[in-house]
Amino acid sequence: MEVRDPVCGMRFDAEQAAATAEYRGGTYYFCTEHCRTAFEEDPERYVECEGEV
Ligand SMILES: [Zn+2]
């Protein structure tokens, strides 16, 4: 399953995700722990962008 890192926009297979986070019942995948940290600091900012892809 291909997923998209909401922080940096990188696409990759879910199995290769370095980190995951759950928010509002959804699971988000990240290429690095750094991206997850950025997401958790301000999830609203990144979740809003999902619909534009
Ligand atoms: Zn990333």
mmCIF file of the protein (N, C-alpha, C, O) and its ligand, coordinates in Angstrom:
data_MODEL
# 
_entry.id   MODEL 
# 
loop_
_entity.id 
_entity.type 
_entity.pdbx_number_of_molecules 
1 polymer     1 
2 non-polymer 1 
# 
_entity_poly.entity_id                      1 
_entity_poly.type                           'polypeptide(L)' 
_entity_poly.nstd_linkage                   no 
_entity_poly.nstd_monomer                   no 
_entity_poly.pdbx_seq_one_letter_code       MEVRDPVCGMRFDAEQAAATAEYRGGTYYFCTEHCRTAFEEDPERYVECEGEV 
_entity_poly.pdbx_seq_one_letter_code_can   MEVRDPVCGMRFDAEQAAATAEYRGGTYYFCTEHCRTAFEEDPERYVECEGEV 
_entity_poly.pdbx_strand_id                 A 
# 
loop_
_entity_poly_seq.entity_id 
_entity_poly_seq.num 
_entity_poly_seq.mon_id 
_entity_poly_seq.hetero 
1 1  MET n 
1 2  GLU n 
1 3  VAL n 
1 4  ARG n 
1 5  ASP n 
1 6  PRO n 
1 7  VAL n 
1 8  CYS n 
1 9  GLY n 
1 10 MET n 
1 11 ARG n 
1 12 PHE n 
1 13 ASP n 
1 14 ALA n 
1 15 GLU n 
1 16 GLN n 
1 17 ALA n 
1 18 ALA n 
1 19 ALA n 
1 20 THR n 
1 21 ALA n 
1 22 GLU n 
1 23 TYR n 
1 24 ARG n 
1 25 GLY n 
1 26 GLY n 
1 27 THR n 
1 28 TYR n 
1 29 TYR n 
1 30 PHE n 
1 31 CYS n 
1 32 THR n 
1 33 GLU n 
1 34 HIS n 
1 35 CYS n 
1 36 ARG n 
1 37 THR n 
1 38 ALA n 
1 39 PHE n 
1 40 GLU n 
1 41 GLU n 
1 42 ASP n 
1 43 PRO n 
1 44 GLU n 
1 45 ARG n 
1 46 TYR n 
1 47 VAL n 
1 48 GLU n 
1 49 CYS n 
1 50 GLU n 
1 51 GLY n 
1 52 GLU n 
1 53 VAL n 
# 
loop_
_struct_asym.id 
_struct_asym.entity_id 
A 1 
B 2 
# 
loop_
_chem_comp.id 
_chem_comp.type 
_chem_comp.mon_nstd_flag 
ALA 'L-peptide linking' y 
ARG 'L-peptide linking' y 
ASP 'L-peptide linking' y 
CYS 'L-peptide linking' y 
GLN 'L-peptide linking' y 
GLU 'L-peptide linking' y 
GLY 'peptide linking'   y 
HIS 'L-peptide linking' y 
MET 'L-peptide linking' y 
PHE 'L-peptide linking' y 
PRO 'L-peptide linking' y 
THR 'L-peptide linking' y 
TYR 'L-peptide linking' y 
VAL 'L-peptide linking' y 
ZN  non-polymer         . 
# 
_pdbx_entity_nonpoly.entity_id   2 
_pdbx_entity_nonpoly.name        ? 
_pdbx_entity_nonpoly.comp_id     ZN 
# 
_pdbx_nonpoly_scheme.asym_id         B 
_pdbx_nonpoly_scheme.entity_id       2 
_pdbx_nonpoly_scheme.mon_id          ZN 
_pdbx_nonpoly_scheme.ndb_seq_num     1 
_pdbx_nonpoly_scheme.pdb_seq_num     101 
_pdbx_nonpoly_scheme.auth_seq_num    101 
_pdbx_nonpoly_scheme.pdb_mon_id      ZN 
_pdbx_nonpoly_scheme.auth_mon_id     ZN 
_pdbx_nonpoly_scheme.pdb_strand_id   A 
_pdbx_nonpoly_scheme.pdb_ins_code    . 
# 
loop_
_atom_site.group_PDB 
_atom_site.id 
_atom_site.type_symbol 
_atom_site.label_atom_id 
_atom_site.label_alt_id 
_atom_site.label_comp_id 
_atom_site.label_asym_id 
_atom_site.label_entity_id 
_atom_site.label_seq_id 
_atom_site.pdbx_PDB_ins_code 
_atom_site.Cartn_x 
_atom_site.Cartn_y 
_atom_site.Cartn_z 
_atom_site.occupancy 
_atom_site.B_iso_or_equiv 
_atom_site.pdbx_formal_charge 
_atom_site.auth_seq_id 
_atom_site.auth_comp_id 
_atom_site.auth_asym_id 
_atom_site.auth_atom_id 
_atom_site.pdbx_PDB_model_num 
ATOM   1   N  N  . MET A 1 1  ? 0.838  -1.197 0.000  1.00 0.00 ? 1   MET A N  1 
ATOM   2   C  CA . MET A 1 1  ? 0.000  0.000  0.000  1.00 0.00 ? 1   MET A CA 1 
ATOM   3   C  C  . MET A 1 1  ? 0.877  1.252  0.000  1.00 0.00 ? 1   MET A C  1 
ATOM   4   O  O  . MET A 1 1  ? 1.720  1.438  0.878  1.00 0.00 ? 1   MET A O  1 
ATOM   5   N  N  . GLU A 1 2  ? 0.665  2.086  -0.980 1.00 0.00 ? 2   GLU A N  1 
ATOM   6   C  CA . GLU A 1 2  ? 1.447  3.315  -1.019 1.00 0.00 ? 2   GLU A CA 1 
ATOM   7   C  C  . GLU A 1 2  ? 0.787  4.367  -0.133 1.00 0.00 ? 2   GLU A C  1 
ATOM   8   O  O  . GLU A 1 2  ? -0.432 4.535  -0.143 1.00 0.00 ? 2   GLU A O  1 
ATOM   9   N  N  . VAL A 1 3  ? 1.610  5.060  0.622  1.00 0.00 ? 3   VAL A N  1 
ATOM   10  C  CA . VAL A 1 3  ? 1.111  6.108  1.507  1.00 0.00 ? 3   VAL A CA 1 
ATOM   11  C  C  . VAL A 1 3  ? 1.900  7.389  1.245  1.00 0.00 ? 3   VAL A C  1 
ATOM   12  O  O  . VAL A 1 3  ? 2.922  7.390  0.558  1.00 0.00 ? 3   VAL A O  1 
ATOM   13  N  N  . ARG A 1 4  ? 1.393  8.469  1.811  1.00 0.00 ? 4   ARG A N  1 
ATOM   14  C  CA . ARG A 1 4  ? 2.057  9.750  1.636  1.00 0.00 ? 4   ARG A CA 1 
ATOM   15  C  C  . ARG A 1 4  ? 2.355  10.359 2.999  1.00 0.00 ? 4   ARG A C  1 
ATOM   16  O  O  . ARG A 1 4  ? 1.491  10.445 3.871  1.00 0.00 ? 4   ARG A O  1 
ATOM   17  N  N  . ASP A 1 5  ? 3.580  10.771 3.148  1.00 0.00 ? 5   ASP A N  1 
ATOM   18  C  CA . ASP A 1 5  ? 3.993  11.472 4.352  1.00 0.00 ? 5   ASP A CA 1 
ATOM   19  C  C  . ASP A 1 5  ? 3.372  12.876 4.306  1.00 0.00 ? 5   ASP A C  1 
ATOM   20  O  O  . ASP A 1 5  ? 3.717  13.672 3.432  1.00 0.00 ? 5   ASP A O  1 
ATOM   21  N  N  . PRO A 1 6  ? 2.463  13.186 5.233  1.00 0.00 ? 6   PRO A N  1 
ATOM   22  C  CA . PRO A 1 6  ? 1.776  14.485 5.174  1.00 0.00 ? 6   PRO A CA 1 
ATOM   23  C  C  . PRO A 1 6  ? 2.684  15.681 5.459  1.00 0.00 ? 6   PRO A C  1 
ATOM   24  O  O  . PRO A 1 6  ? 2.332  16.816 5.137  1.00 0.00 ? 6   PRO A O  1 
ATOM   25  N  N  . VAL A 1 7  ? 3.828  15.438 6.050  1.00 0.00 ? 7   VAL A N  1 
ATOM   26  C  CA . VAL A 1 7  ? 4.723  16.529 6.400  1.00 0.00 ? 7   VAL A CA 1 
ATOM   27  C  C  . VAL A 1 7  ? 5.581  16.956 5.203  1.00 0.00 ? 7   VAL A C  1 
ATOM   28  O  O  . VAL A 1 7  ? 5.621  18.136 4.853  1.00 0.00 ? 7   VAL A O  1 
ATOM   29  N  N  . CYS A 1 8  ? 6.256  16.006 4.588  1.00 0.00 ? 8   CYS A N  1 
ATOM   30  C  CA . CYS A 1 8  ? 7.170  16.357 3.494  1.00 0.00 ? 8   CYS A CA 1 
ATOM   31  C  C  . CYS A 1 8  ? 6.611  15.994 2.122  1.00 0.00 ? 8   CYS A C  1 
ATOM   32  O  O  . CYS A 1 8  ? 7.181  16.382 1.102  1.00 0.00 ? 8   CYS A O  1 
ATOM   33  N  N  . GLY A 1 9  ? 5.496  15.251 2.082  1.00 0.00 ? 9   GLY A N  1 
ATOM   34  C  CA . GLY A 1 9  ? 4.879  14.917 0.803  1.00 0.00 ? 9   GLY A CA 1 
ATOM   35  C  C  . GLY A 1 9  ? 5.486  13.716 0.106  1.00 0.00 ? 9   GLY A C  1 
ATOM   36  O  O  . GLY A 1 9  ? 5.065  13.378 -1.000 1.00 0.00 ? 9   GLY A O  1 
ATOM   37  N  N  . MET A 1 10 ? 6.444  13.071 0.706  1.00 0.00 ? 10  MET A N  1 
ATOM   38  C  CA . MET A 1 10 ? 7.101  11.923 0.109  1.00 0.00 ? 10  MET A CA 1 
ATOM   39  C  C  . MET A 1 10 ? 6.152  10.720 0.054  1.00 0.00 ? 10  MET A C  1 
ATOM   40  O  O  . MET A 1 10 ? 5.396  10.469 0.994  1.00 0.00 ? 10  MET A O  1 
ATOM   41  N  N  . ARG A 1 11 ? 6.203  9.992  -1.044 1.00 0.00 ? 11  ARG A N  1 
ATOM   42  C  CA . ARG A 1 11 ? 5.374  8.796  -1.183 1.00 0.00 ? 11  ARG A CA 1 
ATOM   43  C  C  . ARG A 1 11 ? 6.258  7.564  -1.045 1.00 0.00 ? 11  ARG A C  1 
ATOM   44  O  O  . ARG A 1 11 ? 7.382  7.524  -1.545 1.00 0.00 ? 11  ARG A O  1 
ATOM   45  N  N  . PHE A 1 12 ? 5.724  6.562  -0.356 1.00 0.00 ? 12  PHE A N  1 
ATOM   46  C  CA . PHE A 1 12 ? 6.489  5.329  -0.154 1.00 0.00 ? 12  PHE A CA 1 
ATOM   47  C  C  . PHE A 1 12 ? 5.540  4.238  0.281  1.00 0.00 ? 12  PHE A C  1 
ATOM   48  O  O  . PHE A 1 12 ? 4.373  4.499  0.574  1.00 0.00 ? 12  PHE A O  1 
ATOM   49  N  N  . ASP A 1 13 ? 6.036  3.020  0.324  1.00 0.00 ? 13  ASP A N  1 
ATOM   50  C  CA . ASP A 1 13 ? 5.205  1.902  0.755  1.00 0.00 ? 13  ASP A CA 1 
ATOM   51  C  C  . ASP A 1 13 ? 5.039  1.950  2.275  1.00 0.00 ? 13  ASP A C  1 
ATOM   52  O  O  . ASP A 1 13 ? 5.984  2.267  2.997  1.00 0.00 ? 13  ASP A O  1 
ATOM   53  N  N  . ALA A 1 14 ? 3.843  1.635  2.753  1.00 0.00 ? 14  ALA A N  1 
ATOM   54  C  CA . ALA A 1 14 ? 3.562  1.694  4.188  1.00 0.00 ? 14  ALA A CA 1 
ATOM   55  C  C  . ALA A 1 14 ? 4.535  0.833  4.993  1.00 0.00 ? 14  ALA A C  1 
ATOM   56  O  O  . ALA A 1 14 ? 4.868  1.165  6.131  1.00 0.00 ? 14  ALA A O  1 
ATOM   57  N  N  . GLU A 1 15 ? 4.982  -0.257 4.410  1.00 0.00 ? 15  GLU A N  1 
ATOM   58  C  CA . GLU A 1 15 ? 5.905  -1.140 5.128  1.00 0.00 ? 15  GLU A CA 1 
ATOM   59  C  C  . GLU A 1 15 ? 7.259  -0.484 5.370  1.00 0.00 ? 15  GLU A C  1 
ATOM   60  O  O  . GLU A 1 15 ? 8.012  -0.914 6.243  1.00 0.00 ? 15  GLU A O  1 
ATOM   61  N  N  . GLN A 1 16 ? 7.564  0.542  4.612  1.00 0.00 ? 16  GLN A N  1 
ATOM   62  C  CA . GLN A 1 16 ? 8.860  1.206  4.746  1.00 0.00 ? 16  GLN A CA 1 
ATOM   63  C  C  . GLN A 1 16 ? 8.802  2.438  5.650  1.00 0.00 ? 16  GLN A C  1 
ATOM   64  O  O  . GLN A 1 16 ? 9.807  3.122  5.839  1.00 0.00 ? 16  GLN A O  1 
ATOM   65  N  N  . ALA A 1 17 ? 7.631  2.714  6.202  1.00 0.00 ? 17  ALA A N  1 
ATOM   66  C  CA . ALA A 1 17 ? 7.496  3.890  7.057  1.00 0.00 ? 17  ALA A CA 1 
ATOM   67  C  C  . ALA A 1 17 ? 8.387  3.762  8.290  1.00 0.00 ? 17  ALA A C  1 
ATOM   68  O  O  . ALA A 1 17 ? 8.439  2.708  8.923  1.00 0.00 ? 17  ALA A O  1 
ATOM   69  N  N  . ALA A 1 18 ? 9.083  4.843  8.620  1.00 0.00 ? 18  ALA A N  1 
ATOM   70  C  CA . ALA A 1 18 ? 9.954  4.844  9.789  1.00 0.00 ? 18  ALA A CA 1 
ATOM   71  C  C  . ALA A 1 18 ? 9.173  5.133  11.061 1.00 0.00 ? 18  ALA A C  1 
ATOM   72  O  O  . ALA A 1 18 ? 9.618  4.825  12.166 1.00 0.00 ? 18  ALA A O  1 
ATOM   73  N  N  . ALA A 1 19 ? 7.998  5.731  10.883 1.00 0.00 ? 19  ALA A N  1 
ATOM   74  C  CA . ALA A 1 19 ? 7.194  6.089  12.040 1.00 0.00 ? 19  ALA A CA 1 
ATOM   75  C  C  . ALA A 1 19 ? 5.736  6.244  11.615 1.00 0.00 ? 19  ALA A C  1 
ATOM   76  O  O  . ALA A 1 19 ? 5.442  6.549  10.459 1.00 0.00 ? 19  ALA A O  1 
ATOM   77  N  N  . THR A 1 20 ? 4.841  6.031  12.554 1.00 0.00 ? 20  THR A N  1 
ATOM   78  C  CA . THR A 1 20 ? 3.416  6.232  12.284 1.00 0.00 ? 20  THR A CA 1 
ATOM   79  C  C  . THR A 1 20 ? 2.801  7.010  13.430 1.00 0.00 ? 20  THR A C  1 
ATOM   80  O  O  . THR A 1 20 ? 3.346  7.055  14.533 1.00 0.00 ? 20  THR A O  1 
ATOM   81  N  N  . ALA A 1 21 ? 1.663  7.620  13.158 1.00 0.00 ? 21  ALA A N  1 
ATOM   82  C  CA . ALA A 1 21 ? 0.936  8.335  14.197 1.00 0.00 ? 21  ALA A CA 1 
ATOM   83  C  C  . ALA A 1 21 ? -0.549 8.224  13.883 1.00 0.00 ? 21  ALA A C  1 
ATOM   84  O  O  . ALA A 1 21 ? -0.946 8.131  12.721 1.00 0.00 ? 21  ALA A O  1 
ATOM   85  N  N  . GLU A 1 22 ? -1.364 8.235  14.932 1.00 0.00 ? 22  GLU A N  1 
ATOM   86  C  CA . GLU A 1 22 ? -2.805 8.206  14.727 1.00 0.00 ? 22  GLU A CA 1 
ATOM   87  C  C  . GLU A 1 22 ? -3.378 9.555  15.117 1.00 0.00 ? 22  GLU A C  1 
ATOM   88  O  O  . GLU A 1 22 ? -2.996 10.157 16.120 1.00 0.00 ? 22  GLU A O  1 
ATOM   89  N  N  . TYR A 1 23 ? -4.305 10.007 14.291 1.00 0.00 ? 23  TYR A N  1 
ATOM   90  C  CA . TYR A 1 23 ? -4.922 11.305 14.543 1.00 0.00 ? 23  TYR A CA 1 
ATOM   91  C  C  . TYR A 1 23 ? -6.336 11.287 13.993 1.00 0.00 ? 23  TYR A C  1 
ATOM   92  O  O  . TYR A 1 23 ? -6.546 10.961 12.825 1.00 0.00 ? 23  TYR A O  1 
ATOM   93  N  N  . ARG A 1 24 ? -7.310 11.638 14.830 1.00 0.00 ? 24  ARG A N  1 
ATOM   94  C  CA . ARG A 1 24 ? -8.705 11.643 14.430 1.00 0.00 ? 24  ARG A CA 1 
ATOM   95  C  C  . ARG A 1 24 ? -9.135 10.332 13.781 1.00 0.00 ? 24  ARG A C  1 
ATOM   96  O  O  . ARG A 1 24 ? -9.898 10.326 12.815 1.00 0.00 ? 24  ARG A O  1 
ATOM   97  N  N  . GLY A 1 25 ? -8.645 9.237  14.314 1.00 0.00 ? 25  GLY A N  1 
ATOM   98  C  CA . GLY A 1 25 ? -9.055 7.929  13.826 1.00 0.00 ? 25  GLY A CA 1 
ATOM   99  C  C  . GLY A 1 25 ? -8.324 7.462  12.579 1.00 0.00 ? 25  GLY A C  1 
ATOM   100 O  O  . GLY A 1 25 ? -8.553 6.350  12.104 1.00 0.00 ? 25  GLY A O  1 
ATOM   101 N  N  . GLY A 1 26 ? -7.450 8.299  12.048 1.00 0.00 ? 26  GLY A N  1 
ATOM   102 C  CA . GLY A 1 26 ? -6.694 7.921  10.856 1.00 0.00 ? 26  GLY A CA 1 
ATOM   103 C  C  . GLY A 1 26 ? -5.245 7.624  11.217 1.00 0.00 ? 26  GLY A C  1 
ATOM   104 O  O  . GLY A 1 26 ? -4.721 8.117  12.217 1.00 0.00 ? 26  GLY A O  1 
ATOM   105 N  N  . THR A 1 27 ? -4.612 6.811  10.385 1.00 0.00 ? 27  THR A N  1 
ATOM   106 C  CA . THR A 1 27 ? -3.207 6.508  10.613 1.00 0.00 ? 27  THR A CA 1 
ATOM   107 C  C  . THR A 1 27 ? -2.361 7.242  9.574  1.00 0.00 ? 27  THR A C  1 
ATOM   108 O  O  . THR A 1 27 ? -2.658 7.220  8.380  1.00 0.00 ? 27  THR A O  1 
ATOM   109 N  N  . TYR A 1 28 ? -1.317 7.881  10.048 1.00 0.00 ? 28  TYR A N  1 
ATOM   110 C  CA . TYR A 1 28 ? -0.435 8.636  9.165  1.00 0.00 ? 28  TYR A CA 1 
ATOM   111 C  C  . TYR A 1 28 ? 0.956  8.021  9.206  1.00 0.00 ? 28  TYR A C  1 
ATOM   112 O  O  . TYR A 1 28 ? 1.426  7.562  10.247 1.00 0.00 ? 28  TYR A O  1 
ATOM   113 N  N  . TYR A 1 29 ? 1.596  8.025  8.049  1.00 0.00 ? 29  TYR A N  1 
ATOM   114 C  CA . TYR A 1 29 ? 2.912  7.393  7.916  1.00 0.00 ? 29  TYR A CA 1 
ATOM   115 C  C  . TYR A 1 29 ? 3.973  8.442  7.618  1.00 0.00 ? 29  TYR A C  1 
ATOM   116 O  O  . TYR A 1 29 ? 3.738  9.418  6.906  1.00 0.00 ? 29  TYR A O  1 
ATOM   117 N  N  . PHE A 1 30 ? 5.160  8.203  8.195  1.00 0.00 ? 30  PHE A N  1 
ATOM   118 C  CA . PHE A 1 30 ? 6.229  9.188  8.040  1.00 0.00 ? 30  PHE A CA 1 
ATOM   119 C  C  . PHE A 1 30 ? 7.534  8.526  7.619  1.00 0.00 ? 30  PHE A C  1 
ATOM   120 O  O  . PHE A 1 30 ? 7.822  7.384  7.977  1.00 0.00 ? 30  PHE A O  1 
ATOM   121 N  N  . CYS A 1 31 ? 8.324  9.286  6.838  1.00 0.00 ? 31  CYS A N  1 
ATOM   122 C  CA . CYS A 1 31 ? 9.582  8.741  6.338  1.00 0.00 ? 31  CYS A CA 1 
ATOM   123 C  C  . CYS A 1 31 ? 10.643 8.704  7.436  1.00 0.00 ? 31  CYS A C  1 
ATOM   124 O  O  . CYS A 1 31 ? 11.563 7.887  7.395  1.00 0.00 ? 31  CYS A O  1 
ATOM   125 N  N  . THR A 1 32 ? 10.505 9.592  8.413  1.00 0.00 ? 32  THR A N  1 
ATOM   126 C  CA . THR A 1 32 ? 11.468 9.635  9.517  1.00 0.00 ? 32  THR A CA 1 
ATOM   127 C  C  . THR A 1 32 ? 10.749 10.039 10.807 1.00 0.00 ? 32  THR A C  1 
ATOM   128 O  O  . THR A 1 32 ? 9.631  10.553 10.780 1.00 0.00 ? 32  THR A O  1 
ATOM   129 N  N  . GLU A 1 33 ? 11.410 9.796  11.916 1.00 0.00 ? 33  GLU A N  1 
ATOM   130 C  CA . GLU A 1 33 ? 10.874 10.232 13.206 1.00 0.00 ? 33  GLU A CA 1 
ATOM   131 C  C  . GLU A 1 33 ? 10.743 11.752 13.228 1.00 0.00 ? 33  GLU A C  1 
ATOM   132 O  O  . GLU A 1 33 ? 9.852  12.301 13.875 1.00 0.00 ? 33  GLU A O  1 
ATOM   133 N  N  . HIS A 1 34 ? 11.626 12.408 12.526 1.00 0.00 ? 34  HIS A N  1 
ATOM   134 C  CA . HIS A 1 34 ? 11.606 13.872 12.479 1.00 0.00 ? 34  HIS A CA 1 
ATOM   135 C  C  . HIS A 1 34 ? 10.278 14.371 11.916 1.00 0.00 ? 34  HIS A C  1 
ATOM   136 O  O  . HIS A 1 34 ? 9.690  15.317 12.441 1.00 0.00 ? 34  HIS A O  1 
ATOM   137 N  N  . CYS A 1 35 ? 9.813  13.736 10.852 1.00 0.00 ? 35  CYS A N  1 
ATOM   138 C  CA . CYS A 1 35 ? 8.546  14.152 10.248 1.00 0.00 ? 35  CYS A CA 1 
ATOM   139 C  C  . CYS A 1 35 ? 7.386  13.891 11.212 1.00 0.00 ? 35  CYS A C  1 
ATOM   140 O  O  . CYS A 1 35 ? 6.461  14.699 11.299 1.00 0.00 ? 35  CYS A O  1 
ATOM   141 N  N  . ARG A 1 36 ? 7.429  12.785 11.926 1.00 0.00 ? 36  ARG A N  1 
ATOM   142 C  CA . ARG A 1 36 ? 6.353  12.507 12.872 1.00 0.00 ? 36  ARG A CA 1 
ATOM   143 C  C  . ARG A 1 36 ? 6.333  13.558 13.983 1.00 0.00 ? 36  ARG A C  1 
ATOM   144 O  O  . ARG A 1 36 ? 5.265  14.014 14.393 1.00 0.00 ? 36  ARG A O  1 
ATOM   145 N  N  . THR A 1 37 ? 7.492  13.931 14.455 1.00 0.00 ? 37  THR A N  1 
ATOM   146 C  CA . THR A 1 37 ? 7.573  14.946 15.507 1.00 0.00 ? 37  THR A CA 1 
ATOM   147 C  C  . THR A 1 37 ? 6.960  16.254 15.024 1.00 0.00 ? 37  THR A C  1 
ATOM   148 O  O  . THR A 1 37 ? 6.229  16.911 15.765 1.00 0.00 ? 37  THR A O  1 
ATOM   149 N  N  . ALA A 1 38 ? 7.250  16.626 13.805 1.00 0.00 ? 38  ALA A N  1 
ATOM   150 C  CA . ALA A 1 38 ? 6.706  17.861 13.235 1.00 0.00 ? 38  ALA A CA 1 
ATOM   151 C  C  . ALA A 1 38 ? 5.186  17.765 13.145 1.00 0.00 ? 38  ALA A C  1 
ATOM   152 O  O  . ALA A 1 38 ? 4.476  18.729 13.432 1.00 0.00 ? 38  ALA A O  1 
ATOM   153 N  N  . PHE A 1 39 ? 4.692  16.593 12.745 1.00 0.00 ? 39  PHE A N  1 
ATOM   154 C  CA . PHE A 1 39 ? 3.251  16.377 12.637 1.00 0.00 ? 39  PHE A CA 1 
ATOM   155 C  C  . PHE A 1 39 ? 2.575  16.503 13.989 1.00 0.00 ? 39  PHE A C  1 
ATOM   156 O  O  . PHE A 1 39 ? 1.546  17.168 14.113 1.00 0.00 ? 39  PHE A O  1 
ATOM   157 N  N  . GLU A 1 40 ? 3.143  15.874 14.994 1.00 0.00 ? 40  GLU A N  1 
ATOM   158 C  CA . GLU A 1 40 ? 2.531  15.881 16.316 1.00 0.00 ? 40  GLU A CA 1 
ATOM   159 C  C  . GLU A 1 40 ? 2.542  17.262 16.966 1.00 0.00 ? 40  GLU A C  1 
ATOM   160 O  O  . GLU A 1 40 ? 1.723  17.551 17.839 1.00 0.00 ? 40  GLU A O  1 
ATOM   161 N  N  . GLU A 1 41 ? 3.455  18.093 16.544 1.00 0.00 ? 41  GLU A N  1 
ATOM   162 C  CA . GLU A 1 41 ? 3.494  19.449 17.094 1.00 0.00 ? 41  GLU A CA 1 
ATOM   163 C  C  . GLU A 1 41 ? 2.363  20.305 16.546 1.00 0.00 ? 41  GLU A C  1 
ATOM   164 O  O  . GLU A 1 41 ? 1.909  21.241 17.203 1.00 0.00 ? 41  GLU A O  1 
ATOM   165 N  N  . ASP A 1 42 ? 1.910  19.981 15.337 1.00 0.00 ? 42  ASP A N  1 
ATOM   166 C  CA . ASP A 1 42 ? 0.857  20.782 14.718 1.00 0.00 ? 42  ASP A CA 1 
ATOM   167 C  C  . ASP A 1 42 ? 0.100  19.969 13.664 1.00 0.00 ? 42  ASP A C  1 
ATOM   168 O  O  . ASP A 1 42 ? 0.167  20.274 12.473 1.00 0.00 ? 42  ASP A O  1 
ATOM   169 N  N  . PRO A 1 43 ? -0.620 18.934 14.105 1.00 0.00 ? 43  PRO A N  1 
ATOM   170 C  CA . PRO A 1 43 ? -1.284 18.031 13.158 1.00 0.00 ? 43  PRO A CA 1 
ATOM   171 C  C  . PRO A 1 43 ? -2.305 18.713 12.252 1.00 0.00 ? 43  PRO A C  1 
ATOM   172 O  O  . PRO A 1 43 ? -2.438 18.342 11.086 1.00 0.00 ? 43  PRO A O  1 
ATOM   173 N  N  . GLU A 1 44 ? -3.009 19.681 12.757 1.00 0.00 ? 44  GLU A N  1 
ATOM   174 C  CA . GLU A 1 44 ? -4.027 20.375 11.952 1.00 0.00 ? 44  GLU A CA 1 
ATOM   175 C  C  . GLU A 1 44 ? -3.434 20.925 10.659 1.00 0.00 ? 44  GLU A C  1 
ATOM   176 O  O  . GLU A 1 44 ? -4.052 20.860 9.596  1.00 0.00 ? 44  GLU A O  1 
ATOM   177 N  N  . ARG A 1 45 ? -2.268 21.447 10.769 1.00 0.00 ? 45  ARG A N  1 
ATOM   178 C  CA . ARG A 1 45 ? -1.605 22.072 9.628  1.00 0.00 ? 45  ARG A CA 1 
ATOM   179 C  C  . ARG A 1 45 ? -1.381 21.090 8.482  1.00 0.00 ? 45  ARG A C  1 
ATOM   180 O  O  . ARG A 1 45 ? -1.482 21.450 7.310  1.00 0.00 ? 45  ARG A O  1 
ATOM   181 N  N  . TYR A 1 46 ? -1.078 19.852 8.838  1.00 0.00 ? 46  TYR A N  1 
ATOM   182 C  CA . TYR A 1 46 ? -0.762 18.870 7.809  1.00 0.00 ? 46  TYR A CA 1 
ATOM   183 C  C  . TYR A 1 46 ? -1.976 18.100 7.330  1.00 0.00 ? 46  TYR A C  1 
ATOM   184 O  O  . TYR A 1 46 ? -2.070 17.758 6.151  1.00 0.00 ? 46  TYR A O  1 
ATOM   185 N  N  . VAL A 1 47 ? -2.906 17.824 8.232  1.00 0.00 ? 47  VAL A N  1 
ATOM   186 C  CA . VAL A 1 47 ? -4.108 17.069 7.861  1.00 0.00 ? 47  VAL A CA 1 
ATOM   187 C  C  . VAL A 1 47 ? -4.945 17.843 6.850  1.00 0.00 ? 47  VAL A C  1 
ATOM   188 O  O  . VAL A 1 47 ? -5.549 17.242 5.961  1.00 0.00 ? 47  VAL A O  1 
ATOM   189 N  N  . GLU A 1 48 ? -4.989 19.148 6.972  1.00 0.00 ? 48  GLU A N  1 
ATOM   190 C  CA . GLU A 1 48 ? -5.770 19.960 6.046  1.00 0.00 ? 48  GLU A CA 1 
ATOM   191 C  C  . GLU A 1 48 ? -5.308 19.825 4.605  1.00 0.00 ? 48  GLU A C  1 
ATOM   192 O  O  . GLU A 1 48 ? -6.098 20.006 3.678  1.00 0.00 ? 48  GLU A O  1 
ATOM   193 N  N  . CYS A 1 49 ? -4.066 19.515 4.417  1.00 0.00 ? 49  CYS A N  1 
ATOM   194 C  CA . CYS A 1 49 ? -3.510 19.424 3.070  1.00 0.00 ? 49  CYS A CA 1 
ATOM   195 C  C  . CYS A 1 49 ? -3.853 18.121 2.360  1.00 0.00 ? 49  CYS A C  1 
ATOM   196 O  O  . CYS A 1 49 ? -3.683 18.017 1.145  1.00 0.00 ? 49  CYS A O  1 
ATOM   197 N  N  . GLU A 1 50 ? -4.329 17.133 3.094  1.00 0.00 ? 50  GLU A N  1 
ATOM   198 C  CA . GLU A 1 50 ? -4.583 15.810 2.522  1.00 0.00 ? 50  GLU A CA 1 
ATOM   199 C  C  . GLU A 1 50 ? -5.518 15.869 1.320  1.00 0.00 ? 50  GLU A C  1 
ATOM   200 O  O  . GLU A 1 50 ? -5.284 15.181 0.327  1.00 0.00 ? 50  GLU A O  1 
ATOM   201 N  N  . GLY A 1 51 ? -6.579 16.683 1.392  1.00 0.00 ? 51  GLY A N  1 
ATOM   202 C  CA . GLY A 1 51 ? -7.553 16.725 0.326  1.00 0.00 ? 51  GLY A CA 1 
ATOM   203 C  C  . GLY A 1 51 ? -7.048 17.324 -0.974 1.00 0.00 ? 51  GLY A C  1 
ATOM   204 O  O  . GLY A 1 51 ? -7.710 17.201 -2.005 1.00 0.00 ? 51  GLY A O  1 
ATOM   205 N  N  . GLU A 1 52 ? -5.909 17.960 -0.949 1.00 0.00 ? 52  GLU A N  1 
ATOM   206 C  CA . GLU A 1 52 ? -5.400 18.626 -2.147 1.00 0.00 ? 52  GLU A CA 1 
ATOM   207 C  C  . GLU A 1 52 ? -4.631 17.709 -3.062 1.00 0.00 ? 52  GLU A C  1 
ATOM   208 O  O  . GLU A 1 52 ? -4.346 18.071 -4.204 1.00 0.00 ? 52  GLU A O  1 
ATOM   209 N  N  . VAL A 1 53 ? -4.296 16.557 -2.599 1.00 0.00 ? 53  VAL A N  1 
ATOM   210 C  CA . VAL A 1 53 ? -3.454 15.643 -3.381 1.00 0.00 ? 53  VAL A CA 1 
ATOM   211 C  C  . VAL A 1 53 ? -4.261 14.966 -4.483 1.00 0.00 ? 53  VAL A C  1 
ATOM   212 O  O  . VAL A 1 53 ? -3.719 14.163 -5.242 1.00 0.00 ? 53  VAL A O  1 
HETATM 213 ZN ZN . ZN  B 2 .  ? 8.857  12.904 5.664  1.00 0.00 2 101 ZN  A ZN 1 
# 
